[in-house]
Amino acid sequence: MSARRTRVQLDDDAALRAHGYHPELARRMGGFGNFAISFSVICILAGGMTLFGYGLNTGGPAVMMWGWVGIGFMTLLLGMCLAEVTSAYPTSGGLYYMAHRLGGPRWAWVTGWLNLLGLLGAIAGIDYGCALFIGAFASLQWDLVPTPETTILIFAGILLLHGTLNALGVRLVNVLNSISVWWQISGVLLIGGTLTLAPAEHQSAGFVFGHFHNATGFTSPVYVAALGCLLAAYTFCGYDASSHLSEETSQAQVSAPKGIVRSIGYSWIAGFILLAGMLFAVQDYTGTQGSSTGVPPAQIFIDVLGTGVAKGLLMVVIVAQLFCGNAETAAASRMVFAFSRDGALPFSSTWRRVTHRTRTPIAAVWLSVGVALVLALPSLYSPAAYAAVTAINVIGITPAYVIPVYLRLRAGDRFQAGPWNLGGWSKPLGWISVTYVAVLTVVFCLPQASPVTAQSFNYAGLALAVVLLLAWAMWITKGKRHYKIPPLGSAAENTALAGEVM
């Protein structure tokens, strides 16, 4: 058994050296751990719950349920296409490294900055959503009235916690992610089962799957339904974590792509159960929307189960969200580390440092949580800021997912597939995914509420434009001189890269 483990470890390191990188991070994660980090980042108890009120306003139950089914299916197709490319290029750089090998440095530069924007936006969205739920719990437990100021303070505390946990090393992150999987699955079953078995009245299937509600101010039901899909699209983000942690995963050429696909599939099923259970249990639609706790799911718990049980279920959700934010911090910090390793960020020599004791990029961890704090600060004055932060996550990271897929299609037969691949399905599924992402990106740059004011303005598109402009300026002034990925390794190492050693 020991010899087998050694041989796999050498195979992984040979594959990494074939990409030109010397192994620096501790490879202490197995296949389940790699799946667990993406499943933890997707975290339906984070995205599905924190945007639940948004869904009630923007299309209501019909859009929430059918949007979940449709977006989940399209995400699974996109995830499969990305998994195929990940199998060929299992590095911490993930998406931008794939783009570089398939399309060149300019493609990589844009992909990297989009990926980085999405990952940092995800930390902000997840942890700010967790702060909202903690505020709701405090409201029930201590009659604390949540305000933007208290929410930001709680948010900052959560970021500090996640920075500290990630600084302690990937072994702890791996353990927490493994616990997170079972916590999320158990939490979904507990919440869904409790709400279903409660003696309170339940909504009809016609309401859950057919009721349309529009509180956006727009008159077009098609437009509103498209906007309502943000709930599902935001939740189904972060599965690239399996790619970013591939340098810390054994048998990464197979484990990382499997981690991507399985995390999407299991989340799709669990999220459907959770949303259906919540919507069947709605007692007062208007009262749920305007809950004094500031969190509509908390109001459903209170209406159906009473305050005592509601507080217990809120704690289940809060712990799941804490797991989620911690996993997202790990993924984002590895992206910062890899991008800095290739000279793409200002002060790259600082962010790429790895501690000798834990072999963890601690500076990259603290940069990630620091930027996430800055991204959420507009919530102090704009009630629409949280939806905008979630949209930033979607429009930043989703195009970054599809660029390697598009470049793989463009490369045609020049693309050397890894041991996990789609075979003849690669091209049709790839073009479907490219079209889907193009439409999705446009939708989430559009206004989300009418009339459009300074408070309701969707600044996600503006943030995307600013990041692209900044990326272009940095490419002209710094990137084209300093950004560089290493040359591919030796012939023997390239054999390992192609999967023949495995």
C-alpha positions in Angstrom: 0.0 0.0 0.0 2.8 2.4 0.9 4.6 1.8 -2.4 1.3 2.4 -4.3 0.9 5.8 -2.6 4.4 6.8 -3.4 4.0 5.9 -7.1 0.8 8.0 -7.3 2.5 10.9 -5.6 5.4 10.8 -8.0 3.0 10.6 -10.9 1.2 13.7 -9.7 4.4 15.6 -9.3 5.7 14.5 -12.7 2.5 15.8 -14.3 2.9 19.1 -12.5 6.6 19.4 -13.6 5.5 18.6 -17.1 3.6 21.9 -17.0 6.8 23.6 -15.9 6.0 24.0 -12.2 8.0 22.7 -9.2 5.7 21.2 -6.5 5.4 23.7 -3.6 2.1 22.9 -2.0 1.3 20.0 0.3 -0.5 17.2 -1.6 -2.7 16.1 1.2 -6.2 15.9 -0.4 -7.8 12.9 -1.9 -10.6 12.5 -4.4 -13.4 13.0 -1.8 -11.6 16.1 -0.4 -11.4 17.6 -3.8 -15.1 17.0 -4.5 -15.9 18.3 -1.0 -14.3 21.7 -1.6 -16.4 22.4 -4.7 -19.5 21.0 -3.0 -18.8 23.2 0.0 -18.3 26.3 -2.2 -21.4 25.7 -4.2 -23.2 25.3 -0.8 -27.0 25.4 -1.5 -27.5 26.4 2.1 -25.6 29.6 1.2 -26.7 30.7 -2.3 -30.1 29.1 -2.2 -31.0 30.6 1.2 -29.3 34.1 1.0 -31.0 34.9 -2.4 -34.3 33.3 -1.4 -35.9 36.7 -0.8 -34.5 37.9 -4.1 -36.2 34.9 -5.8 -39.5 35.7 -4.1 -39.5 39.2 -5.6 -38.1 38.3 -9.0 -40.4 35.8 -10.5 -41.5 34.0 -7.4 -41.7 30.2 -6.9 -42.2 29.3 -10.6 -39.0 31.0 -11.6 -37.1 29.7 -8.5 -38.0 26.1 -9.2 -37.8 25.9 -13.0 -34.9 28.3 -13.0 -33.1 25.9 -10.7 -33.8 22.9 -13.0 -32.7 24.8 -16.2 -29.7 26.6 -14.8 -28.6 23.4 -13.0 -28.8 21.4 -16.2 -26.8 23.9 -18.2 -24.2 24.3 -15.4 -23.7 20.5 -15.4 -23.0 20.6 -19.2 -20.6 23.5 -18.7 -19.0 21.8 -15.7 -18.4 18.6 -17.8 -16.7 20.6 -20.5 -14.5 22.4 -18.0 -13.7 19.1 -16.3 -12.4 17.8 -19.5 -9.9 20.7 -19.8 -9.0 20.4 -16.1 -8.0 16.8 -16.6 -5.4 18.0 -19.2 -4.2 21.0 -17.1 -4.5 20.2 -13.3 -2.7 23.2 -11.8 -3.6 25.8 -9.1 -3.8 28.4 -11.8 -6.8 26.6 -13.2 -8.7 28.5 -15.8 -6.1 31.1 -16.8 -3.4 28.4 -17.1 -5.7 26.4 -19.4 -6.4 29.6 -21.4 -2.7 30.3 -21.8 -1.8 26.8 -23.1 -4.8 26.8 -25.5 -4.9 30.4 -26.6 -1.8 32.3 -25.5 -1.0 35.0 -22.9 -3.6 37.6 -23.7 -6.4 35.1 -23.3 -4.9 33.9 -20.1 -4.6 37.5 -18.8 -8.2 38.3 -19.3 -9.4 34.9 -18.0 -7.2 35.2 -14.9 -8.6 38.6 -14.0 -12.2 37.5 -14.6 -11.6 34.4 -12.5 -10.0 36.4 -9.7 -12.9 38.9 -9.7 -15.4 36.1 -9.5 -13.6 34.3 -6.7 -13.2 37.4 -4.6 -16.8 38.4 -5.3 -17.8 34.9 -4.1 -16.1 35.3 -0.8 -17.9 38.7 -0.3 -21.2 37.3 -1.3 -21.0 34.1 0.8 -19.7 35.7 3.9 -22.0 38.8 3.7 -24.9 36.4 3.3 -23.8 34.6 6.4 -23.6 37.9 8.3 -27.2 38.5 7.3 -28.3 35.2 8.7 -26.3 35.8 11.9 -28.1 39.1 12.2 -31.4 37.3 11.9 -30.4 34.9 14.6 -29.3 37.7 16.9 -32.7 39.4 16.2 -34.5 36.3 17.5 -32.2 35.6 20.3 -31.4 39.0 21.7 -33.8 41.4 19.9 -30.9 43.0 18.1 -32.2 45.0 15.1 -29.9 44.3 12.1 -28.5 47.4 10.5 -26.0 47.8 7.6 -23.3 48.8 10.1 -23.8 45.7 12.4 -23.9 43.5 9.4 -20.6 44.8 8.1 -19.0 44.3 11.5 -20.2 40.7 11.6 -19.0 40.2 8.0 -15.6 41.5 9.0 -15.4 39.0 11.9 -16.3 36.1 9.5 -13.6 37.1 7.1 -11.1 37.2 10.0 -12.2 33.7 11.0 -11.8 32.3 7.5 -8.4 34.0 7.0 -7.2 32.4 10.3 -8.5 28.9 9.5 -6.9 29.0 6.0 -3.6 30.2 7.4 -3.4 27.1 9.5 -2.9 24.9 6.4 -4.7 22.7 3.8 -5.0 19.7 6.2 -7.5 21.6 8.4 -9.3 23.0 5.3 -9.6 19.4 4.0 -11.1 18.2 7.3 -13.6 21.1 7.4 -14.6 20.5 3.8 -15.3 16.8 4.5 -17.4 17.7 7.5 -19.2 20.3 5.4 -20.4 17.8 2.9 -22.3 15.8 5.5 -23.4 18.9 7.3 -25.0 20.3 4.1 -26.7 17.0 3.1 -28.0 16.5 6.7 -29.1 20.1 6.9 -31.1 19.9 3.7 -32.8 16.7 4.8 -33.4 18.2 8.3 -34.9 21.4 7.0 -36.9 19.8 4.2 -38.2 17.0 6.5 -39.1 19.3 9.4 -41.0 21.7 7.2 -42.8 18.8 5.4 -43.8 17.0 8.6 -44.9 20.2 10.5 -48.7 20.4 11.1 -48.9 23.8 9.5 -50.8 24.2 6.2 -48.7 23.7 3.0 -48.9 25.3 -0.4 -50.1 23.4 -3.4 -47.9 22.0 -6.2 -49.5 24.5 -8.5 -48.2 27.3 -6.3 -44.7 25.9 -5.9 -44.2 25.2 -9.6 -46.6 27.7 -11.2 -47.0 30.9 -9.1 -45.3 33.9 -10.7 -44.6 37.0 -8.6 -43.1 40.3 -9.9 -41.9 43.0 -7.5 -39.1 44.4 -9.6 -41.1 47.2 -11.3 -40.5 45.8 -14.8 -43.5 44.7 -16.8 -42.0 42.0 -19.0 -42.4 38.5 -17.4 -39.7 37.1 -19.7 -37.2 39.8 -18.5 -38.1 39.2 -14.9 -37.8 35.5 -15.2 -34.4 35.9 -16.7 -33.3 38.1 -13.8 -34.8 35.6 -11.4 -32.3 32.9 -12.6 -29.6 34.8 -10.7 -30.5 32.7 -7.6 -29.6 29.5 -9.3 -26.7 30.9 -11.3 -25.1 32.4 -8.2 -25.5 29.2 -6.2 -23.9 27.1 -9.0 -20.6 29.0 -8.9 -17.3 28.0 -7.4 -16.9 24.4 -8.7 -13.6 25.5 -10.2 -12.3 25.1 -6.6 -11.5 21.5 -7.6 -9.2 22.8 -10.2 -7.5 25.4 -8.0 -6.8 22.7 -5.3 -5.5 20.2 -7.9 -1.8 20.7 -6.9 -2.9 19.6 -3.4 -4.9 16.6 -4.6 -3.7 13.0 -5.3 -4.4 11.6 -8.8 -5.5 15.2 -9.8 -6.0 14.4 -13.5 -9.0 12.3 -12.6 -9.9 13.4 -9.1 -10.3 17.1 -10.0 -12.6 16.7 -13.0 -14.7 14.2 -11.1 -14.9 16.7 -8.2 -16.3 19.3 -10.5 -19.0 17.1 -12.1 -20.1 15.4 -8.9 -20.3 18.6 -6.9 -22.6 20.1 -9.5 -24.8 17.0 -9.8 -25.2 16.5 -6.0 -25.9 20.2 -5.5 -28.5 20.2 -8.2 -30.5 17.4 -6.5 -30.1 18.7 -3.0 -31.0 22.3 -4.0 -34.2 21.2 -5.7 -35.3 19.4 -2.5 -34.4 22.4 -0.3 -36.2 25.0 -2.5 -39.3 22.8 -2.9 -39.4 22.2 0.9 -39.1 25.9 1.7 -41.8 27.0 -0.9 -44.3 24.4 0.1 -44.0 25.7 3.7 -44.6 29.4 2.9 -47.5 30.7 5.1 -47.7 34.4 4.3 -46.0 35.4 1.1 -46.0 39.2 1.8 -45.0 38.6 5.4 -42.1 36.4 4.3 -40.9 39.0 1.9 -40.9 41.7 4.5 -39.7 39.7 7.4 -38.5 41.8 10.4 -35.5 39.5 10.6 -34.3 40.7 7.2 -34.0 37.0 6.1 -37.2 35.5 4.5 -36.2 31.8 5.2 -36.1 32.7 8.9 -39.7 33.9 8.7 -40.8 30.6 7.1 -39.1 28.7 10.0 -40.8 31.0 12.5 -44.3 30.7 10.9 -44.2 27.0 10.6 -42.2 25.8 13.6 -42.0 28.6 16.1 -39.1 30.8 17.3 -37.3 28.1 19.2 -37.0 25.6 16.4 -36.4 28.4 13.9 -33.3 29.5 15.8 -32.0 25.9 15.6 -32.5 25.7 11.9 -30.9 29.1 11.4 -27.8 27.8 13.2 -27.7 24.8 10.8 -27.7 27.2 7.8 -25.2 29.6 9.4 -22.7 26.8 10.1 -23.1 25.6 6.5 -22.4 29.1 5.2 -19.3 29.3 7.4 -18.0 26.1 5.9 -18.8 27.5 2.4 -17.0 30.8 2.9 -13.9 29.0 4.3 -13.7 26.7 1.2 -14.1 29.7 -1.1 -11.3 31.5 0.7 -9.1 28.5 0.1 -9.9 28.4 -3.6 -9.5 32.2 -4.1 -6.2 32.2 -2.3 -4.8 29.5 -4.5 -5.8 31.5 -7.5 -4.0 34.5 -6.1 -0.9 32.4 -5.4 -0.8 30.9 -8.9 -1.4 34.2 -10.6 1.3 35.8 -8.6 3.6 32.8 -9.2 3.4 33.7 -12.9 4.0 37.4 -12.3 0.5 38.7 -13.0 -0.4 40.7 -9.9 1.2 43.8 -8.4 3.7 42.8 -5.7 3.6 39.2 -6.9 6.6 38.2 -4.9 4.6 38.9 -1.7 1.4 37.0 -2.6 3.2 33.9 -4.0 5.1 33.2 -0.7 4.5 29.8 0.8 5.1 29.1 4.5 7.7 26.4 5.2 5.7 24.9 8.1 2.2 24.4 6.5 3.2 24.9 2.8 0.3 27.4 2.5 0.2 30.8 0.7 -0.7 32.8 3.8 -0.2 36.2 2.2 -2.6 35.3 -0.6 -5.2 34.2 2.0 -5.2 37.6 3.7 -5.2 39.5 0.4 -8.3 37.5 -0.6 -10.3 38.3 2.5 -9.2 41.9 2.4 -10.4 42.5 -1.1 -13.7 40.7 -0.3 -14.2 43.3 2.6 -13.8 46.2 0.2 -16.2 44.7 -2.4 -19.0 44.6 0.2 -18.6 48.1 1.6 -21.2 49.6 -0.8 -23.8 47.7 1.2 -23.5 50.4 3.8 -25.4 52.8 1.6 -27.1 50.7 -1.1 -29.7 48.1 -0.4 -29.1 46.6 -3.8 -25.4 46.2 -3.2 -25.7 42.5 -2.1 -27.5 41.5 -5.3 -24.8 43.4 -7.2 -22.0 41.5 -5.4 -23.6 38.2 -6.2 -24.0 39.3 -9.9 -20.3 40.3 -9.9 -19.5 36.8 -8.8 -21.6 35.3 -11.6 -20.5 37.6 -14.5 -16.9 37.4 -13.4 -16.5 33.7 -12.9 -18.9 32.2 -15.4 -17.2 33.7 -18.5 -13.9 32.6 -17.1 -15.3 29.1 -17.0 -16.3 29.1 -20.6 -13.1 30.7 -22.1 -11.0 27.5 -21.7 -13.9 25.5 -23.2 -14.1 27.9 -26.2 -10.4 27.7 -26.7 -10.5 23.9 -26.5 -13.1 23.9 -29.3 -11.0 26.3 -31.3 -7.9 24.1 -30.8 -9.8 21.1 -32.3 -7.6 18.0 -32.7 -4.6 19.9 -31.4 -6.0 19.6 -27.9 -4.5 16.6 -26.0 -7.2 15.3 -23.8 -6.4 14.0 -20.3 -7.6 10.7 -18.8 -11.0 12.2 -18.0 -12.7 13.3 -21.2 -16.0 13.6 -23.1 -14.9 11.9 -26.3 -17.3 12.7 -29.2 -19.6 14.7 -26.9 -16.9 17.3 -26.3 -17.7 19.6 -29.3 -21.6 19.7 -29.2 -21.7 20.2 -25.4 -18.9 22.8 -25.7 -20.8 25.0 -28.2 -24.0 24.7 -26.1 -22.0 25.9 -23.0 -20.5 28.8 -24.9 -23.9 30.1 -26.1 -25.4 29.7 -22.6 -22.7 31.7 -20.9 -22.9 34.5 -23.5 -26.6 34.9 -22.8 -26.2 34.6 -19.0 -23.5 37.3 -18.8 -25.6 39.8 -20.7 -28.6 39.2 -18.5 -26.8 39.8 -15.2 -25.4 43.1 -16.4 -28.9 44.4 -16.9 -30.9 46.5 -14.3 -32.5 44.4 -11.6 -35.1 46.9 -10.4 -37.2 49.7 -11.8 -36.9 52.7 -11.6 -33.1 52.7 -11.9 -31.7 55.0 -9.2 -28.4 55.3 -7.4 -29.6 52.9 -4.8 -31.0 50.3 -7.2 -28.3 50.6 -9.8 -26.7 47.2 -10.8 -23.0 48.1 -10.6 -22.0 44.5 -11.5 -21.6 45.4 -15.2 -19.6 48.5 -14.2 -17.4 46.4 -12.0 -16.8 44.0 -14.9 -15.9 46.9 -17.2 -13.6 48.4 -14.6 -11.8 45.1 -14.1 -11.4 44.5 -17.8 -10.1 48.1 -18.3 -7.7 47.6 -15.4 -6.5 44.3 -16.8 -5.9 45.9 -20.2 -4.0 48.8 -18.6 -1.9 46.4 -16.5 -1.2 44.2 -19.5 0.1 47.2 -21.5 2.2 48.6 -18.6 3.4 45.4 -16.8 1.8 42.2 -17.9 3.4 41.7 -21.3 6.8 42.2 -19.8 6.4 40.3 -16.5 3.6 37.8 -16.9 5.1 34.5 -17.9 4.3 30.8 -17.4 7.1 28.3 -17.4 7.9 26.1 -20.5 6.7 22.6 -20.5 8.8 19.9 -18.9 10.8 17.0 -20.1 9.6 14.2 -22.5 9.2 11.8 -19.6 7.2 14.3 -17.6 5.0 15.0 -20.6 4.3 11.3 -20.8 3.0 11.5 -17.3 1.0 14.6 -18.2 -0.8 12.7 -21.0 -2.0 10.2 -18.4 0.0 7.2 -19.7 1.9 6.7 -16.4 -1.4 6.8 -14.4 
